[in-house]
Structure formats: structure tokens, C-alpha cells
């Protein structure tokens, strides 16, 4: 029997790819949104609140949650063979990792409610694929999450057996694997790492969810290995939100309204984000990661300079990531008239 130390509550930061870090994430409820005029709410507390801010549900997050709930039921009675899984795919900064983490938190909290007196359960495990990963590097990420001591003399098979035994004992239901696009199955190491993931899916009675950038066009789904993966996993696209049809605009406006109402700035004019919804979509390209960055940074700047309000002028002064800025400038280049000849 493999045993490991129970996670301890610490005040230091631990990454979510460790047991301590994941438990901190699950246990940390969203910061309370006190009344903006509450004198007991210090400036530092309001800065922390806006730095973390809120996570708003998008249609893709709802689709992911529904798909995984069904897969958990489908796989619950599967004793062996090919269990079904899910791939979350989409461009960068569209919120894939956030959606995966929020999904894992929901599943873990639900498991705790069903098993209130059972310590030592680990319903959810979250790892990321290391760059240039090998099978041993991948399984070592599982072991690192669990806090398993890995001796230099332990080989890949020994680590794999220890990990699978422990996860079976701890009732793991959901295994979340981020950045799967880093596995290049055209290389020997990438192909063998993909095989290792497939093997883990057969050894561990859990539902596997992968996330990566544009997975359906990556080498991961090509060749014989890719066809096997495609036969077991369904794909949910986490696309940037559009701003074309009335329905698209309503979804975006609802998100702006939710973010606007969550702000706790003493001089903020309610509805400002909704008023500038079209501009915010143009700036961010409908990507939730870029939008969150923009609104959180604007809120923090306004707290630091004492204005405590978000305006379009302030938003225009904030520079986003390079990709977002290039996308925002692209339409302007297209509209530039070509010089006349003669």
C-alpha cells in the first residue's frame, strides 16, 4: 500500500499542480464583495478583491460543465477498456485553463458534500504537461501533485504503479491535464508521452479532461495514436465570444453587466462597462483572459491614483498582451486607404 502525507494548510503560495496548492484553491471562496462604502473594508483588501475579481460563466463553460457531468456518469460504471474523455480546445487567452480549474473545484466541492466524513479522498487531480515532456516527466508530475517521494533509482514503471495505486485508493474521479498541445507526437518522446496518458486512462478509473491550444489542428490527433484519442474524446471549442448577432451581443452585454456590478470603486458610474461593450470587445477580441486583464488592471489603477472609477480614457491607456494589441489594431490597418497612383 502506498501512503503519502496529508496536505497541510499553509499561508505560502503553492501552485495548483500540487496537492497543497489545489486544496488552497478549492478551499478559498471568492472574496466577499462588501458594500463599497463599508469603512471596515481597507484599501488593501479592495485591491486584493479586484486583483482576483470574479469569474463569470460563459456559454463554453456551461457546455464544458454539462459534458463532464455526463461523462462522469457514463464512466462511473466502466470497469475497464476505453473510458470517454473531453478535450477543451481553443485559441490562447480564451479562458480554457480557468474553465478547467473552475470545473475541478465544482466537482471536488460536490464530492466533499457527498462524503463529509471521509478524509484522504482526492476526487480531482490537476497537472500541466511539461515542455518537451517524456513519459517519466509526465508521471513525475502526477507524483509531485500527490507528494510521493521519488527516489533516483525509481524507474518510470515503478512511479506509474505507485501513482495509479494511490489514485485508485483515494477515489479520484477527475484528472485534469492542461497544455496537452505541448505533446508533439511527431517526435518519439511526444508519442511515448501520449501513450503514457492513454495507459493512465486505462489504469485509473477516472474521467480525463485535456486542455490545449487548438488541439484539433495539432499533431496530437494525427496518425494511429491520434485516431485512438479522437475515438475516445469529444472536443468542446472554447472560442472567443462574438459580437455580431443580437444574441451574441446580449451574451457579451450580460458579461459586461456582471463585471460592472462586481466592481467596488467608490466613484465608479454603474453601467460604464456595458456602455462601452463594443469597444471592450474590439480591444479584447472577445477573449475572456484579455478582458479580465483589462478590467482588473483598470480597477487597480483607479484605486492607486484615488479616482476609483473606470472610464474609457483609462481603459485606452492600458496596454494588453502583444497578441491582443495586434488584433485590436488589425482592423484599423485594413481601413487605411491605399495611396493613389499618378
C-alpha positions as CSV (number, residue, x, y, z in Angstrom):
1,X,0.0,0.0,0.0
2,X,1.3,3.4,-0.9
3,X,0.8,6.2,1.6
4,X,1.5,9.9,1.4
5,X,1.4,12.8,3.9
6,X,-1.9,14.7,4.1
7,X,-1.8,18.2,2.7
8,X,-1.2,20.9,5.3
9,X,-2.7,24.3,5.3
10,X,-0.1,26.9,4.8
11,X,0.0,30.7,4.2
12,X,2.6,30.4,1.5
13,X,1.7,30.1,-2.2
14,X,1.7,26.7,-3.7
15,X,1.0,26.0,-7.4
16,X,-2.3,24.3,-8.3
17,X,-0.3,21.4,-9.7
18,X,0.5,20.4,-6.1
19,X,-1.9,18.9,-3.5
20,X,-1.4,21.8,-1.2
21,X,-2.0,24.4,-3.9
22,X,-5.1,22.7,-5.2
23,X,-6.6,22.4,-1.8
24,X,-5.9,26.1,-1.2
25,X,-7.6,26.9,-4.4
26,X,-10.7,24.8,-3.6
27,X,-10.9,26.0,0.0
28,X,-10.6,29.7,-0.9
29,X,-14.0,31.1,-1.5
30,X,-14.4,34.2,-3.6
31,X,-13.5,37.4,-1.7
32,X,-16.7,38.9,-0.2
33,X,-17.9,41.9,-2.1
34,X,-18.7,44.2,0.7
35,X,-20.6,47.5,0.2
36,X,-18.3,50.0,-1.4
37,X,-18.8,52.4,1.4
38,X,-18.0,49.9,4.2
39,X,-15.3,51.7,6.3
40,X,-14.0,48.4,7.6
41,X,-13.0,47.3,4.1
42,X,-9.5,48.6,3.8
43,X,-7.8,49.8,0.6
44,X,-5.5,46.8,0.6
45,X,-8.5,44.4,0.9
46,X,-10.2,46.1,-2.0
47,X,-7.0,45.9,-4.0
48,X,-6.9,42.1,-3.3
49,X,-10.5,41.8,-4.2
50,X,-10.1,43.5,-7.6
51,X,-6.8,41.6,-8.3
52,X,-8.7,38.3,-8.0
53,X,-12.1,39.7,-9.0
54,X,-14.9,37.5,-10.3
55,X,-15.1,34.5,-12.7
56,X,-18.1,34.8,-14.9
57,X,-19.7,31.9,-16.6
58,X,-19.6,31.9,-20.4
59,X,-21.6,29.6,-22.7
60,X,-18.5,27.5,-23.3
61,X,-18.1,27.0,-19.5
62,X,-21.7,25.8,-19.3
63,X,-21.1,23.4,-22.2
64,X,-17.9,22.0,-20.6
65,X,-19.6,21.6,-17.3
66,X,-22.6,19.7,-18.8
67,X,-20.4,17.5,-20.9
68,X,-18.2,16.5,-17.9
69,X,-21.2,15.8,-15.7
70,X,-22.5,13.4,-18.3
71,X,-19.1,11.7,-18.8
72,X,-18.7,11.2,-15.1
73,X,-22.0,9.3,-15.1
74,X,-21.1,7.4,-18.2
75,X,-17.7,6.3,-16.9
76,X,-18.8,5.5,-13.4
77,X,-19.8,2.0,-14.3
78,X,-16.9,1.4,-16.7
79,X,-14.7,-1.3,-15.1
80,X,-12.2,-1.4,-17.9
81,X,-11.5,-0.5,-21.5
82,X,-11.8,2.9,-23.2
83,X,-13.3,5.4,-20.9
84,X,-14.6,8.6,-22.5
85,X,-13.0,11.9,-22.1
86,X,-13.2,15.6,-23.1
87,X,-10.8,17.9,-24.8
88,X,-11.1,21.7,-24.2
89,X,-9.6,23.4,-27.3
90,X,-9.4,26.9,-28.4
91,X,-7.0,29.9,-29.1
92,X,-4.9,31.4,-26.3
93,X,-6.4,33.7,-23.6
94,X,-9.9,32.4,-24.2
95,X,-10.2,31.0,-20.6
96,X,-9.6,27.3,-21.2
97,X,-7.5,26.8,-18.1
98,X,-9.9,28.9,-16.0
99,X,-12.8,26.8,-17.2
100,X,-10.9,23.6,-16.3
101,X,-10.0,24.8,-12.9
102,X,-13.5,26.0,-12.0
103,X,-14.9,22.7,-13.2
104,X,-12.5,20.8,-11.0
105,X,-13.3,23.0,-8.0
106,X,-17.1,22.3,-8.5
107,X,-16.5,18.6,-8.8
108,X,-14.4,18.5,-5.6
109,X,-16.8,20.5,-3.5
110,X,-19.7,18.3,-4.6
111,X,-17.7,15.2,-3.7
112,X,-17.0,16.7,-0.2
113,X,-20.7,17.2,0.3
114,X,-21.4,13.6,-0.6
115,X,-18.6,12.2,1.6
116,X,-18.4,14.7,4.6
117,X,-16.7,12.2,7.0
118,X,-14.1,10.7,4.6
119,X,-10.7,12.2,4.9
120,X,-7.9,11.3,2.5
121,X,-10.1,11.4,-0.6
122,X,-8.7,13.1,-3.8
123,X,-11.6,13.5,-6.2
124,X,-9.7,15.8,-8.6
125,X,-6.1,16.0,-9.8
126,X,-4.7,18.8,-11.9
127,X,-1.4,18.8,-13.7
128,X,0.2,20.5,-16.7
129,X,2.2,18.8,-19.4
130,X,5.9,19.8,-19.1
131,X,7.6,21.2,-22.2
132,X,9.5,18.6,-24.2
133,X,7.9,16.0,-22.0
134,X,8.9,12.4,-21.7
135,X,6.7,9.6,-20.2
136,X,8.8,9.7,-16.9
137,X,8.5,13.5,-16.8
138,X,4.7,13.3,-17.2
139,X,4.2,10.6,-14.5
140,X,6.5,12.5,-12.2
141,X,4.1,15.5,-12.4
142,X,1.4,13.1,-11.1
143,X,3.7,12.0,-8.3
144,X,4.7,15.6,-7.5
145,X,1.0,16.6,-7.1
146,X,0.5,13.7,-4.7
147,X,3.7,14.4,-2.8
148,X,5.0,11.0,-3.4
149,X,8.7,10.6,-2.6
150,X,10.6,9.7,-5.8
151,X,13.9,8.1,-5.3
152,X,16.6,8.4,-8.1
153,X,16.5,4.7,-8.5
154,X,12.8,4.6,-9.2
155,X,12.0,4.0,-12.9
156,X,9.0,5.0,-14.9
157,X,7.1,1.8,-14.3
158,X,7.6,2.0,-10.5
159,X,6.4,5.6,-10.3
160,X,3.5,4.8,-12.6
161,X,2.4,1.8,-10.4
162,X,2.7,3.9,-7.2
163,X,0.6,6.8,-8.7
164,X,-2.1,4.5,-10.1
165,X,-2.4,2.5,-6.9
166,X,-2.7,5.7,-4.8
167,X,-5.3,7.4,-7.1
168,X,-7.4,4.2,-7.1
169,X,-7.3,4.1,-3.3
170,X,-8.2,7.8,-3.0
171,X,-11.3,7.6,-5.2
172,X,-10.1,10.0,-7.9
173,X,-12.9,10.8,-10.3
174,X,-11.5,13.6,-12.5
175,X,-8.0,14.0,-13.9
176,X,-7.3,17.4,-15.5
177,X,-4.4,17.7,-17.8
178,X,-3.5,21.2,-19.1
179,X,-1.3,22.2,-22.1
180,X,-1.6,18.9,-24.0
181,X,-0.7,20.8,-27.2
182,X,2.9,20.6,-25.9
183,X,3.0,16.9,-26.7
184,X,4.3,16.7,-30.2
185,X,3.5,13.2,-31.3
186,X,5.8,13.5,-34.4
187,X,8.7,13.1,-32.0
188,X,9.5,9.9,-30.2
189,X,9.3,11.5,-26.8
190,X,5.9,13.1,-27.6
191,X,4.5,9.9,-29.0
192,X,5.6,7.9,-25.9
193,X,4.1,10.6,-23.6
194,X,0.8,10.4,-25.4
195,X,0.9,6.6,-25.0
196,X,1.6,7.1,-21.3
197,X,-1.5,9.3,-20.9
198,X,-3.6,6.6,-22.7
199,X,-2.2,4.0,-20.4
200,X,-3.0,6.1,-17.3
201,X,-6.6,6.5,-18.6
202,X,-6.9,2.7,-18.6
203,X,-5.3,2.2,-15.1
204,X,-7.1,5.0,-13.3
205,X,-10.9,4.7,-13.1
206,X,-11.4,8.4,-13.7
207,X,-12.7,10.8,-16.3
208,X,-9.8,12.6,-18.1
209,X,-10.2,16.1,-19.4
210,X,-7.5,17.7,-21.6
211,X,-7.0,21.3,-22.4
212,X,-4.8,22.9,-25.0
213,X,-4.4,25.5,-27.8
214,X,-6.2,24.5,-31.0
215,X,-5.8,20.8,-30.2
216,X,-7.8,19.6,-33.2
217,X,-5.2,21.0,-35.6
218,X,-2.2,19.8,-33.5
219,X,-0.2,16.7,-34.1
220,X,-1.9,15.1,-31.0
221,X,-4.8,14.0,-33.1
222,X,-2.9,12.7,-36.2
223,X,-1.7,9.3,-37.1
224,X,-2.7,6.0,-35.4
225,X,-2.3,7.4,-31.9
226,X,-4.4,10.4,-32.8
227,X,-7.2,8.3,-34.2
228,X,-7.3,6.3,-31.0
229,X,-7.5,9.5,-29.0
230,X,-10.1,11.0,-31.3
231,X,-12.2,7.9,-30.8
232,X,-12.3,8.3,-27.1
233,X,-12.5,12.0,-26.6
234,X,-15.0,14.6,-27.7
235,X,-13.9,18.2,-28.2
236,X,-15.5,21.4,-26.9
237,X,-14.3,24.5,-28.6
238,X,-13.7,27.5,-26.2
239,X,-13.8,30.2,-28.8
240,X,-13.6,34.0,-28.4
241,X,-17.0,35.4,-27.8
242,X,-18.5,37.0,-30.9
243,X,-20.2,40.4,-31.2
244,X,-22.3,40.0,-34.4
245,X,-25.8,38.8,-33.9
246,X,-28.3,40.2,-31.4
247,X,-27.8,37.0,-29.3
248,X,-24.0,37.4,-29.4
249,X,-24.3,41.0,-28.2
250,X,-26.7,40.0,-25.4
251,X,-24.2,37.4,-24.1
252,X,-21.4,40.0,-24.2
253,X,-23.5,42.7,-22.6
254,X,-24.6,40.3,-19.8
255,X,-20.9,39.6,-19.0
256,X,-20.1,43.3,-19.0
257,X,-23.1,43.9,-16.7
258,X,-21.9,41.2,-14.3
259,X,-18.3,42.6,-14.2
260,X,-19.6,46.1,-13.8
261,X,-21.8,45.2,-10.9
262,X,-19.0,43.4,-9.2
263,X,-16.7,46.5,-9.1
264,X,-16.3,48.1,-5.8
265,X,-15.0,51.5,-6.7
266,X,-16.4,54.5,-4.8
267,X,-16.7,56.9,-7.7
268,X,-17.5,54.4,-10.5
269,X,-20.5,55.1,-12.6
270,X,-22.7,52.0,-12.8
271,X,-23.2,50.7,-16.3
272,X,-19.9,52.1,-17.7
273,X,-18.7,48.7,-18.9
274,X,-22.0,48.0,-20.6
275,X,-21.9,51.4,-22.3
276,X,-18.5,50.6,-23.8
277,X,-19.3,47.0,-24.5
278,X,-18.5,47.3,-28.3
279,X,-15.2,49.0,-27.6
280,X,-14.2,46.4,-25.0
281,X,-15.0,43.6,-27.4
282,X,-12.8,45.3,-30.1
283,X,-9.9,45.7,-27.6
284,X,-10.0,42.1,-26.4
285,X,-11.3,40.2,-29.4
286,X,-13.9,38.6,-27.2
287,X,-11.2,36.7,-25.2
288,X,-12.1,36.4,-21.6
289,X,-8.4,36.3,-20.5
290,X,-7.7,39.7,-22.1
291,X,-11.0,41.1,-20.8
292,X,-10.2,40.1,-17.3
293,X,-6.7,41.6,-17.5
294,X,-8.1,44.9,-18.8
295,X,-10.8,45.4,-16.3
296,X,-8.8,44.2,-13.3
297,X,-5.8,46.5,-14.2
298,X,-8.1,49.5,-14.8
299,X,-9.7,48.9,-11.4
300,X,-6.3,48.7,-9.6
301,X,-5.0,51.8,-11.3
302,X,-8.1,53.7,-10.2
303,X,-7.6,52.6,-6.6
304,X,-3.9,53.5,-6.7
305,X,-4.5,57.0,-8.1
306,X,-7.5,57.7,-6.0
307,X,-10.0,58.3,-8.8
308,X,-11.8,55.0,-8.1
309,X,-13.7,54.8,-11.3
310,X,-13.2,53.1,-14.7
311,X,-13.5,55.3,-17.8
312,X,-12.9,54.7,-21.5
313,X,-10.0,57.1,-21.3
314,X,-8.4,55.0,-18.6
315,X,-9.0,51.7,-20.5
316,X,-7.5,53.2,-23.6
317,X,-4.3,53.9,-21.7
318,X,-3.8,50.3,-20.7
319,X,-1.7,48.1,-22.9
320,X,-2.7,44.4,-23.1
321,X,-0.6,41.5,-24.2
322,X,1.1,41.8,-27.6
323,X,-1.3,39.5,-29.4
324,X,-4.4,41.4,-28.1
325,X,-2.9,44.7,-29.2
326,X,-2.1,43.4,-32.7
327,X,-5.6,42.1,-33.1
328,X,-7.1,45.4,-31.9
329,X,-5.0,47.3,-34.4
330,X,-5.6,45.0,-37.4
331,X,-9.0,46.4,-38.5
332,X,-7.5,49.9,-38.5
333,X,-4.8,48.8,-40.9
334,X,-7.5,47.3,-43.2
335,X,-9.4,50.6,-43.2
336,X,-6.4,52.7,-44.3
337,X,-7.0,53.8,-47.9
338,X,-4.4,52.8,-50.4
339,X,-2.3,55.6,-51.9
340,X,-3.4,56.7,-55.3
341,X,-1.1,56.4,-58.3
342,X,-0.4,59.2,-60.7
